[in-house]
Amino acid sequence: MTPPLEGIRVVEVAMYGFVPSAGAVLADWGADVVKIEHAVTGDPQRGLRQTGTMKVEGDPNPNIEHANRGKRSLGLDMSAPEGKEILHDLIRRSDVFLTSFLPASRRKLGIDVDDVRAVNPEIVYARGSALGPRGEEAEKGGYDMTAFWARAATAASITPPGVEGMVPPPGPAYGDTISGTNLAGGVAAALLRRERTGEAQVVDVSLLGSGLWAMGHGIGLSLHLGKALEAPETGAHGSPTNPLTGLYRTADGRYLAFVMMQPARFWADVCRHIERPELADDPRFATAELIAENTPAAVETLREILATRTLGEWTERFATLAGPWAPVQDSLQVGDDAQIRDNEYLVRAGELELVANPVQFDVTAPRLRPAPEFAAQTEEILMELGLDWARIIALKTAGAVT
């Protein structure tokens, strides 16, 4: 299968997780993504070895691989005249310019929209920001913890009452990765627009906007009803009127989640699967209204029953359960999930297994390649631009490239 973006060339001037993850998705989709890195230090993300309790010794380093797989790396001093000339050569032959740099840095380096469009009027200019391209705070930076998680309402919405502070993001680059996928989708739409009309657009995605979109349903309710979402208390079942929507603990200390929005429809089937068919005929649970009225009693009964077997035993038993349910899995347990494996949502990229971006074409997982070592393709890229070895050596000696 030919990847949908094969033949598309992308220049990426970005650091850390957000915008580079957009470049990774575009690379997954077949684009040739050239990652411009600082000629001396490279992407600062390369130095990230520990996140929370997770520490990586040596290479490969998933902290850099996740958002940079499939790219080519060029070490370049964009502030030097020789480096600027090389950057312009790349821009002339590219379809997309992708950046995370703040407005002041873009102006200083001459890589803002007008600067890039002066070199290539037909290029799609895509930028990721913390807080959006307009307003008093447009010049400010930020991270997914600040703009996506805290400011866009997720943290407050999932922090239970009485808990001091806020519940932190569940993992590194959580909001970055979601926002990067949004940006990649915007780039793809802009490329289609350019193909059909010849118009090259500017694409903007922010961490704040992506965080709001992720919370869009709940925020819509809040604005309509004039009240903020409230997180359930720790240990609470979930729904006060539906015993088949909530968490249940199993004998091995794991959890399973029921999400059956029509309890009357699924109640009898659940009763059969837990080997308590008499509960299907219990008058307390005869109708949706009675189930809602007697939810506390139903929850208590289900808790007692579901605590008698392990999650593995319930998983086997619930294979034929009609209603939606799922095991609650951690970031290691997902690697043993047969459904995840069957759909190739985890794909090998060199020595590592990485999560593939969620879009598949023709029921085929993307072919992942590992992230490049710092400046690993500098000579290759410069030779594609027509430079000979004498010129490349001169540029290296001058410090314009690495």
C-alpha positions in Angstrom: 0.0 0.0 0.0 1.3 3.5 -0.9 1.1 5.8 2.1 -1.3 8.7 1.4 1.3 11.4 1.9 4.1 9.8 0.0 5.9 12.5 -2.0 5.0 15.3 0.5 8.0 17.0 2.0 7.9 18.6 5.4 10.4 21.0 7.1 10.0 20.8 10.8 11.5 23.5 13.1 10.2 22.3 16.5 11.2 21.0 19.9 9.8 18.8 22.7 6.6 16.8 22.2 3.7 18.7 20.7 4.6 19.8 17.2 7.2 17.1 16.7 4.4 14.5 17.3 2.5 16.1 14.4 5.6 15.6 12.3 5.7 11.9 13.5 2.1 11.4 12.3 2.9 13.0 8.9 5.9 10.7 8.7 3.7 7.7 9.6 1.4 8.7 6.7 4.4 8.7 4.3 5.7 12.2 4.3 9.4 12.9 4.1 10.0 15.0 7.3 13.3 16.8 7.8 13.7 17.7 11.4 15.9 20.8 11.8 17.8 20.7 15.1 20.1 23.2 16.8 23.5 22.7 15.4 25.1 22.1 18.9 22.4 20.9 21.3 19.8 19.3 19.1 16.2 19.0 20.3 16.3 19.4 24.1 13.9 16.4 24.3 16.9 14.3 23.5 18.2 15.0 27.0 15.0 13.8 28.7 15.9 10.5 30.4 13.5 10.5 33.4 9.8 11.2 33.6 8.3 10.6 37.0 9.6 7.2 38.1 10.4 6.1 34.6 14.1 6.3 33.9 15.8 5.3 30.6 19.4 4.4 30.5 21.2 4.4 27.1 19.5 4.2 23.7 17.0 3.9 22.2 15.1 6.4 24.3 11.3 6.3 24.0 11.2 9.9 25.2 12.6 11.0 21.8 11.4 8.1 19.7 7.6 8.6 20.3 7.4 12.1 18.6 10.2 11.7 16.2 10.0 8.3 14.5 10.4 8.2 10.8 12.1 11.6 10.4 15.5 12.7 9.1 17.6 14.9 11.2 19.7 17.9 10.1 21.8 19.9 12.5 21.6 23.5 11.4 22.5 27.0 12.7 19.6 29.0 11.3 21.1 32.2 12.6 24.1 31.9 10.4 23.9 33.2 6.8 25.0 29.8 5.4 22.5 28.0 7.6 19.7 30.4 6.5 20.6 29.7 2.9 20.3 25.9 3.4 17.0 26.4 5.3 15.6 28.4 2.3 16.7 25.7 -0.1 14.7 23.1 2.0 11.7 25.4 2.1 11.7 25.9 -1.7 11.4 22.1 -2.2 8.9 21.5 0.6 5.1 21.3 0.9 4.8 22.0 4.6 6.7 24.2 7.1 6.0 23.0 10.6 7.0 24.9 13.7 6.6 25.3 17.4 8.7 28.4 17.8 7.2 31.4 19.6 6.4 34.5 17.6 9.4 36.5 18.8 11.8 33.6 17.9 10.1 33.2 14.5 10.6 36.9 13.8 14.2 36.9 15.1 15.2 33.9 13.0 13.2 35.0 9.9 10.9 32.0 9.8 7.6 33.7 10.4 4.8 33.2 7.8 5.8 36.1 5.6 9.4 35.1 5.7 8.7 31.5 4.7 6.1 32.5 2.1 8.6 34.9 0.5 10.8 31.9 -0.2 7.9 29.5 -1.2 4.5 31.1 -1.7 2.8 27.7 -2.1 3.9 26.2 1.2 1.4 25.2 3.9 2.6 27.0 7.0 1.6 25.0 10.2 2.3 26.3 13.7 1.6 24.9 17.1 1.2 27.2 20.1 0.3 27.0 23.7 -2.5 29.5 23.8 -3.5 30.3 20.2 -2.4 32.9 17.6 -4.6 35.8 18.8 -5.2 37.7 22.1 -2.9 39.2 24.7 -1.3 35.9 25.5 -0.5 34.8 22.0 3.2 35.5 22.5 3.4 33.3 25.6 4.7 29.7 25.7 3.4 26.8 27.7 3.3 23.0 28.0 0.5 20.4 28.0 0.4 20.5 31.8 -0.4 24.2 31.8 -2.4 24.9 28.6 -4.0 21.5 27.8 -4.5 19.9 31.2 -4.9 22.7 33.8 -6.3 25.6 31.9 -8.7 23.7 29.6 -10.7 22.2 32.4 -9.5 18.5 32.4 -7.6 18.7 35.7 -10.5 20.3 37.7 -13.0 18.0 36.1 -11.3 14.8 37.2 -10.0 15.9 40.6 -12.3 14.4 43.2 -13.8 16.7 45.9 -11.6 17.1 48.9 -8.3 16.3 47.0 -5.8 19.0 47.5 -4.4 20.5 44.2 -5.2 18.6 41.0 -4.9 15.2 39.5 -1.8 15.3 37.2 -1.8 14.1 33.6 -1.7 10.3 33.3 1.6 10.2 31.4 4.2 12.3 29.7 3.2 14.3 26.5 -0.5 13.4 27.0 -1.9 16.7 25.7 1.1 17.1 23.4 0.3 13.9 21.5 -3.4 14.6 21.2 -2.7 18.2 20.0 -0.1 17.0 17.6 -2.5 14.6 15.9 -5.0 17.5 15.6 -2.2 19.5 13.9 -1.4 16.7 11.5 -5.0 16.5 10.5 -5.1 20.2 9.9 -2.0 19.9 7.7 -3.6 17.1 5.7 -6.8 19.2 5.1 -4.7 22.2 4.0 -2.8 20.0 1.5 -6.1 18.9 0.1 -7.3 22.5 -0.2 -4.0 23.5 -1.9 -4.4 20.6 -4.4 -7.9 21.6 -5.3 -7.6 25.4 -5.3 -3.9 26.2 -5.3 -4.4 28.2 -2.1 -1.8 27.6 0.6 -3.2 28.1 4.1 -1.8 28.8 7.5 -2.8 26.0 10.0 -3.0 26.8 13.7 -3.5 24.4 16.6 -2.9 25.2 20.2 -2.6 23.1 23.3 -5.4 25.2 24.9 -7.7 24.7 21.9 -7.1 21.0 21.8 -7.7 20.7 25.6 -11.0 22.5 25.2 -12.0 20.3 22.3 -11.2 17.2 24.3 -13.5 18.5 27.0 -16.0 19.9 24.5 -19.0 17.8 25.5 -18.7 18.6 29.2 -17.9 22.3 28.6 -21.0 22.6 26.4 -23.1 21.2 29.2 -21.5 23.5 31.8 -22.0 26.6 29.7 -25.6 25.7 29.0 -26.5 24.7 32.6 -24.3 27.3 34.4 -22.5 24.8 36.6 -19.0 23.1 36.4 -18.6 19.4 36.0 -18.0 17.6 39.3 -15.6 14.6 39.6 -17.1 11.6 41.4 -15.8 10.9 44.9 -13.0 8.4 45.1 -14.4 4.9 45.2 -17.8 5.9 44.0 -19.6 3.6 41.7 -20.2 6.0 38.9 -23.9 6.5 38.0 -26.4 7.0 40.8 -29.2 5.7 38.7 -27.6 2.9 36.7 -25.8 -0.1 38.2 -24.4 -1.1 34.8 -22.4 2.1 34.3 -19.5 2.1 36.7 -16.4 0.3 38.1 -16.3 -3.0 39.9 -13.3 -4.6 41.7 -12.4 -8.2 40.9 -10.8 -10.9 43.2 -7.3 -10.0 42.1 -7.5 -6.3 42.9 -8.2 -5.3 39.3 -11.2 -3.5 38.0 -13.7 -3.8 35.1 -15.8 -1.0 33.8 -19.5 -1.4 32.7 -20.9 1.2 30.4 -24.3 0.0 29.5 -26.4 3.1 29.0 -29.7 1.2 28.8 -29.7 -1.0 31.9 -33.1 -2.5 31.4 -31.9 -3.8 28.0 -28.8 -5.5 29.4 -29.8 -6.4 32.9 -31.0 -10.0 32.2 -27.9 -10.8 30.1 -25.6 -9.6 32.8 -27.4 -11.7 35.4 -26.9 -14.8 33.2 -23.2 -14.1 32.7 -22.6 -13.8 36.5 -24.6 -17.0 37.0 -27.4 -15.2 39.0 -30.4 -15.6 36.6 -32.8 -15.1 39.4 -31.8 -11.5 39.6 -33.3 -11.0 36.1 -36.7 -11.8 37.6 -36.3 -9.7 40.8 -39.2 -7.2 40.8 -36.8 -4.5 42.1 -35.2 -4.5 38.7 -38.1 -5.2 36.4 -38.0 -1.8 34.5 -35.6 1.0 33.8 -37.4 3.2 36.4 -37.1 0.5 39.1 -33.5 -0.2 38.3 -32.8 3.5 38.7 -34.7 3.6 42.0 -32.9 0.5 43.3 -29.4 1.2 41.9 -27.7 1.2 45.4 -28.9 -2.4 46.1 -28.0 -3.6 42.6 -24.5 -2.1 42.9 -23.9 -3.8 46.2 -25.0 -7.1 44.8 -22.8 -6.8 41.8 -19.9 -5.8 43.9 -20.2 -8.9 46.0 -20.5 -11.2 43.0 -17.8 -9.6 40.8 -15.3 -9.7 43.7 -15.4 -13.5 43.7 -13.5 -14.0 40.4 -10.3 -12.6 38.9 -10.4 -10.1 36.0 -9.1 -12.9 33.7 -11.9 -15.2 34.7 -14.5 -12.4 34.1 -12.9 -11.5 30.8 -13.3 -15.1 29.5 -16.9 -15.2 30.9 -17.9 -11.8 29.5 -16.6 -12.6 26.0 -20.3 -13.1 24.9 -21.7 -10.3 27.0 -23.9 -8.1 24.8 -23.4 -4.8 26.6 -20.2 -2.7 26.4 -17.6 -3.3 29.1 -13.8 -3.2 29.4 -11.0 -4.3 31.7 -9.2 -1.3 33.4 -5.7 -1.7 32.1 -2.5 0.1 32.9 0.2 1.2 30.4 2.0 -2.2 30.6 -1.0 -4.4 30.5 -2.2 -3.0 27.2 0.8 -4.8 25.6 -1.0 -8.1 26.4 -4.4 -7.1 25.0 -5.2 -9.4 22.0 -7.5 -6.8 20.5 -4.8 -4.2 20.5 -2.4 -6.6 19.0 -4.8 -7.8 16.3 -5.3 -4.2 15.2 -1.6 -3.5 15.2 -2.0 -0.4 17.5 1.5 -1.2 18.8 4.1 -1.3 16.1 7.8 -2.0 16.1 10.1 0.9 15.2 13.6 -0.4 15.2 14.3 -1.8 18.7 11.2 -0.3 20.3 7.5 -1.0 20.2 5.7 2.3 19.9 2.0 3.2 19.7 1.0 3.9 16.1 -1.1 6.9 15.4 -4.8 5.9 15.4 -5.5 6.5 11.7 -5.2 3.5 9.4 -5.7 3.4 5.7 -7.0 0.3 3.9 -7.0 -1.6 7.2 -3.3 -1.4 7.4 -1.1 -0.2 10.3 1.5 2.4 9.4 5.1 1.2 9.0 7.1 2.9 11.7 10.8 3.7 11.4 12.9 4.7 14.4 13.7 8.3 15.2 17.0 9.6 13.7 20.1 10.1 15.8 21.0 13.8 16.1 22.1 15.2 12.7 22.3 11.7 11.3 21.1 12.7 7.8 22.9 16.0 7.5 25.2 15.0 4.7 22.4 13.1 2.9 20.1 16.0 3.0 22.7 18.5 1.9 23.7 16.3 -1.1 20.0 16.2 -2.1 20.2 20.0 -2.2 23.1 19.7 -4.7 26.0 20.5 -2.3 29.3 18.7 -2.9 31.6 17.4 -0.2 33.9 20.4 -0.3 31.0 22.7 0.4 29.6 20.4 3.1 33.0 20.3 4.9 33.2 24.0 4.7 29.8 24.4 6.2 30.7 22.0 9.0 34.0 23.8 9.7 32.1 27.1 9.9 29.6 25.6 12.4 26.6 26.2 10.1 25.7 22.5 10.1 26.5 19.5 12.2 
